[in-house]
Structures are given as structure tokens and as C-alpha cells.
């Protein structure tokens, strides 16, 4: 029997928290409630949850601060719930990494629908809905079977060679590979060509993946030795 998906609700209004809990449990979710921001943060970071519902106004730690911490540490969907209807707060929540934002009062059935939608979206990105293998290193998610790459949940379009090169790097992080080794691995030992094409493709990858391609953090040049894919 498949395990139920676990939802964490961080909400200081007991009536709202219990209402959310009742509707989610009736839809076959397992639910944990925390009424305090700090306790909610600790539970979120140590628990195994499929989605976290965060109220903006919380004791000890605000929902926005909580969202920033969770988003920095975890890659799971976060749904912000707030009594505030201002677009500024909605934009702020989404800008801090919330996957969805819903204002009180709300229809509990709508909340459940949004929870299901966000979990389904994340599972598609992870390839779980097809049982696909997923590589996750340095903020990147690579799905070999569907040949898709995501950076911060945004799909990155790569050529066939760029994908194969990145796939090899992600399978062997923190190892220095010479140009010759990379050429033989990706282009083939018997391939006729210029070994400098390795550097050209790495530069193209950096432009698509690095925040600052001129000072790469992910694919690092190890002078006199080759290239290293850094795991962090």
C-alpha cells in the first residue's frame, strides 16, 4: 500500500488549521500542524513532507522569513495562506519562493485542489510520476530518461551534446576530468575531431547554467588538469 503524502500546516489560528487538516485528511493526506513559526521551521527541516502550508502572520518567526529559510534548505512546494489581500504581499510571497498564494477566507476544497496541483507539478518535474531516475546536484535537476534539465524549477534547453556532457558531470561530481577524457567519453574514443570542442561546449553550458559565466561556480576550470563539477 502506498504511503500517504504528508502535509505540514504552519498556522496559529487553530480553527483554520483544523479545518485545513480535516479537508486534507478526507482527501487521504497525512497532516501535521504547528502553530508557531520557530517550531514550524524545525519540524519542516527535519520532517519528510510533500508540501508545506505557511500562514504569513505567525508568532516568533514570520511566514515570509520562514518561507525564505525553508526554500533555502528544501526543494518542496510551499503554499502561503494569508488574510492580507494586498498584491504587494502576494508578489513578495511568490518572489520569496512560494509556489502558490491563497487569501483568507477561502474555500477548503480550493485549498485541497491547489495542494494536489502543486504536488503533481513537483512530481512531474522530478519524474516520479513515470518512475524516472533523477540526478540532483548543485541546484540542478536532470532527468536522463526524458532528457530534461531544470535549474531552480525552470527548464533549461540544452543540445544533445550539452545534455550528455552535463549528465556525465552530474554523475561524477567533485572529480577532475581532463579534456581528453571528456572528449573520449562524450564524443567517443574513435571520433575524429578537435579536443578543444570540449572547452567550447563547457562555455556554452556555463552561459546557460551559471549566474556569472565569467566566474563559474558549478563547472570549474582546474588549470593544467581539466574541469570539475562542484557539488554544493
Secondary structure, DSSP 8 states (H G I E B T S, - for coil): -----EEEEE-S-HHHHHHHHHHHHHTT-EEEEE-BHHHHHHHHHHS--SEEEEESS-BSS-HHHHHHHHHHH--SEEEEEES---HHHHHHHHHTT-SEEEESS--HHHHHHHHHHHHHHHHHHHTGGGT---EEETTEEEETTTTEEEETTEEE---HHHHHHHHHHHHTTT-EE-HHHHHHHHT-TT--S-TTHHHHHHHHHHHHH-SSGGG-SSEEEETTTEEEE---
